[in-house]
Amino acid sequence: MLMKFSDIPGQKVIKDDLRSMADSRRMPHAIMLSGVSGIGKMCLARAFMQYAHCESPHDGEACGVCSSCRQHQSFNHPDVHFYFPIVKNKAQKIETSEDRIEEWRKMLTQHPWMPTEQWLDILDAGNSQPSIYVNDADNIVRADAYSTYKSRYKFFLIWLPEKLQPAAANKLLKVIEEPTEGTVFVLVSNNEAEVLPTISSRTRRLNVLPPEAEEIANYIRNQYHLDENAAREIARLAGGRISKADELASHSGERSEFEELFKEIMRAAYGKAPGKLRNIGDNAAGMGREKLRRFFSYMTSMVRENFIYNLKMPQLSSMTAGEESFSQRFSPFIHHSNVEDLVSCIEEASEHVERNGNSKLILFSLFLRIIPLLHKKPQ
């Protein structure tokens, strides 16, 4: 998948900085792009590396047709090395990033804005916390000793350096500070505060801010051919995250469907109507596993939104007008005494569906658990 600067909403200052680095041929030995998840940091890193490798760049963009650009498009450029968090599994011989390279290419292709929850899903991480292990650090140190294959620069891209295990981070200190000639480290972080200070201090740091709502709206209009009102609404709900805007736009008809279903469930649960809840669950089970999981995600977001609304902080709300109208009456029933339990129940149901459990039973069980929680008094 080709990635150009023009494909990325906003970020003019960052794009100009990255172009200037490549054009000047005085490349920093290490760069860190930091900012919240899903705003385009990985896309910027990819566009930057492709531009720096392009054999015929013009007008501030890679040409897209030379051999280097074609290799970038297939994630097979010999002078680009990717390292990222994985869950080790010795039984399956998964111990380094290279052992998950096909899943990584899938992630870059299908989810270029890199929402971390999608990577956990692809890894089937469960309760495990992915890390970047010392095995990968050893591979980086070894690969740094070799000269570039076909380009002026050799890039080591590390996604989520905050996930470097301490032993791995310490092993990389010297090579990041004094790499061989032509080596450039590109670190892409969702939380710079969690990156080992001795690592971040060795990089030139670029703070990437979320794009403006109008920039996201323009992207949505062009990418999904939605009308202006729909694009603006999605941009507002996305809260600066392009990954969220993509998700909302690609399932643009679902939110209203999920809204009505959520209202129906909560009204029946508050009314203590198990028969009605069973019928709702039986019908909802027909959505299929992936759509059900998206609905569970919507449920958790609405529970959290109602909790925020109940705290009288509407400026933090990301709801549609219809959702907010419902929340005016419903939000008092979501409070500090039940919000965590509600979210936990929904997330547990989502996990059971993911493991191919019986959807009808899972939904009915969830709905029955919601009944006493909605009637729980704040303490």
N, C-alpha and C positions, 0 to 999 in steps of 0.2 A: 504494500500500500504506500503510494507516494505521499509525502507530507511536505507542503510548502508553507512559507510564512503566511501567504495570503489565505490559506485554509483555516487560519486560527483567528477567532474573533478578538479584536482589540490588541492590547499589548504592544502598541507602537514603540514605546521607549525601550522595552526589552528587546524587541526585534531589531531595532536600530543598533543597540549595544552588541548584540550577537553578530550581526552583519559586519559591524566595524571590527570586531575581533578577527573574524575570518579574513576580511579584506586587507587588514593591516599586516597580516602574516607575523604578528607578534602575539601569538595565542597564549593566554594564561595557561599554566600547567594544570590548573584545577578550577572548575567553575561549579557553583552550587545554585540551582534554581529551587527556591523554596516558596511555599504557599500552601493553601488548603487543597484538599483533594478535589480532582475533577475540574480544574479551571484551565488546563491546557499546558502544564509544565512539560510533560513528556512530549507533547506535540512540538513545543518550542525546541526542545533538545534534539528531536529527530530532524526538524527543519534545519537547525543549525549545523548538525553533522553532515547532512546531505549537501547543504550549500557549500560547506568547507571542502567537501570532496568532489563537488561537481567540476567536470572538465570544461564546461562552457556556460558559466553563470551569466545572467543578464538581468538588468532592471531589479537587482536585489533579490533574485530568486534563482534556485537551481533550474537547469534546463529541463530536467525530467526525461531526457532521451539518451543521454550518454551512458556508457557502460556502468559508471559509478552510480548514477541515479537509478538505473535498472536494478543494480544489486541492492541498493537501499530499499527499493520497492518490495523486494522479496525477503528483506531482512537477512541477506547473505553477504554483506560487504565484508571482505576479509580484514579490514582495518577498523571494524566496529565490534566490540565485545560487550555483551550484556550480562549484568549480574543483578540478581533480584532475590527477595525473600522466598524461601521454599519451606516445606515441612519435610524433614528427613524421614526416609523409610529404608532402612538397610535391607530389609527383606525384599523390597522391590528395586533395590540398587539405585535409590534416589538420594544422592548425597551432595550434588552441586547444581548450580543453575543450569548447566549444560544438560543435565538429566531431565529438565523440564522445559527444554527449548521449544518443543512443539506447542505446549500449552502457552508459553510466552508469546509465540507468534500469533496464536489464536487470540490472545488478549489484545495485542497491539492492533490486530485487524478488526476485531469485532467491538472493542471498547477502547478506542484510541485516546479518550480523555482520562483513562486509567482510574476509574472508581475502585478503591481498594476492596470494597465488598464483592465486586465481581471477581477479583483475583482469588479471594478466599473461596468463592464458589467454585471457580475452575479447579483450584487445588483440592477441593473437597476437604478443607482444613478441619472442619468440625470445631472442636474446642482447642485445637492446637494453635499455637502462635508461630507463624512463619518467621524465619530468621535468615540472615546471611552468615554462613558458617565459615570457619577458618579454612575449610577446603577451598572455598572460592578465593579467599585471600591468597592462599598459596598459588592458585592458578594465575591470579593477577600478577603476582610478583614474578612468576616464571615467564608469563607472556610479555611483560614489560621489557625483558632482556632482549627480545627479538626486535629487529628493525621493522619498519612498516612494509607492507606487502606491495602496494601499488600507489599509495597516496603520500602526501606530505605529512599528514597527521594520522595517528592511530588513537582511536577513542576507546576509553573504558567507561561505559555508562553504568552507574550504580543507581538503581531505583530503590528509594527508601533507605538511605544510609543510616537512618535512625534504628533500623533493624539489624545492623551489624552487631554480631556478638562481640563482647569486649576483646577477646583474643584475636578475632578477625580484624577489628578496628586497629588495634595496636600493631598488628603485623603490617598494616597498610600505611602507617604514619610516614615512614621514610620514603616509600615509593611515591606517595602523593606529593610530598614536599620536594623531592628531587627525582622525578621520573627521567627515563632516558629521553634523548632528543626526539621530538616529534610526538611524544605521548601526551595526551590531554585527558584528564579525568572530568567527566560530567556527572555530577551528583544531582539527583532529583528527589527533593524531600517534601513530605507533607507536614513535617513538624521539626523545624530547625532546632528548636529548644531541646529536643531529645537526641540530637546528633552529638557524638562525643566532641567536646570543645576543641580537643587537639586535632580533630579531623576538620571541623568547620573553619578553624582559624587558618588552615592551610589552603583555603579556597577563596576565589573571588565570588562573593555572594551577590545574587540577583534576587530581590524580593518580588515575586510575581503576585499581583493583586487580582481579585476576581474581575472579569470584564464588566463593563456597565450593562445595565438591563437593555438599553437600546441596541448595543452591540450584539447581545445574545438574541434579541428579537430579530435583528437583521439576519443573523445566521439561521435561525429557525425558519424564517420566511423563505430564504433561498434554498435551504436544504430539504424542507418538507412541504413547500408550496402551500403553507397555511395562510389564512387571511391575517390582516394586521392585528385585529383585536385578539385573535387566538394566539398569535406569536407573542404579543405583549403580555398576555396573561401567563403564558408558559414561562417567559423570561422573569416575571415577577415571582412566580412560585419556585423557580430554580434557585433563587438566592445567590446568583453569581456563579453557580456550578454548571458548566456546559454539559457535564455528564448527566446531571439531573434534567436539564432541558431536553437532551436527547431522549432520555427515558420517557419523559412526559409527552414529547412530540410523536415518538414512534408508537405510543399507545394513547393517542390523543382522545379517542372515544371512550377509553376505559374509566377515566377519573369520574365522570358523571355517573357511570354505571356503578362504580365502587361506592360513590357517595350515597346513592339511594340504598344500596345493600347494607352499608354501614348503619344508616339511619334505621332501617328496618330491623336489623339485629338488635341494636341498642334499645329501641322502643319495646321490642318483644321481651328482651332480657329484663328491662326495668319493670315491665308488666307481669313478670313471672309467668310467661306463657310457653312452657316446654314443648307443647304440641306444635305450636307455630314455629318455634326455633328448629324443631326437627325437620319440618317441611322446608324451611329456609336453607338448612344445611344440605338436605337432599338435592335441592335445586342447584345450590352453589357448587356442589361436588362435581357437577357436569362441566365446570370451567376447565378442568384439566390441571395437572400439577403446576406448570409454569405460571399460568394465569392466577391460580390460587396463591402461589407464593407472592406474586405481585400484590394481590389483594391483602394478604397478611401484612406486607410492608406498608400498604396504605393504612390499614387499621392501626398499626403501631404509630405511624406518623400522626394520625388523627387523635389518638389518645394523648400523645405529647402536645399537640396543638391545643387541645381542649384544656390540658393542665396549664399551659402558658396563658390561655385566655382567661382561665379561672383566677390566675394571679394578677389579673387586670394590667397585662402588658401587651395590648393589641399591636404595638409597634413591632413586636417580635413575631407576629403571626404571619403564616404563609398559607392562607386559606382562600378559596374562592368565595364569592359573595354568598352562594348557596350554603357552603359549609359553615361560614361565619354566622349566617342566620340560624342554622340549627344549633350551633355552639352557644348562642346567647342563652338558650334554655337548658342545654345539655351539660355545659362545662362545669356547673356547680357539683356535679356528681363525679368529677375526676379531680382528685385532690391528693395531697401528700400521703394519705393513708392507704390509697389503693393504686396509684399510678404505676408503681414499680411492679406490683403483682399482675396488673392487667397486661403490661408490656411483656412480662415474663411468660404469661400463659399463651399469648399470641405467638411469640417467638418459638416457644416449645411446640406449638401446633405446626408452625411452618417447618420445623426440623423433622417432625414426624411425616409430614407430606413429602418432604424431600427424600425420605427413606422409603418411599412407596407404601406408606401405611394406608389403611382404608379411609378415604377422604370423608365419607359420610360420618363415620364414627368419630374421626378427629374433630370435625366441625361441631357435631352435636356435643361432644365432651367439652370443647372450648366454650360453647355458648352457655352450657350449664354452669361452668366455672365463673363466667362473667356475671351471672345473676346475683350471687351474694356480694361480689365485689362492688357492683354498682350501688348496692344498698348499705354498704359499709359507711359508717359515719366518720367524719374527720376527727382525729384525736389530737 
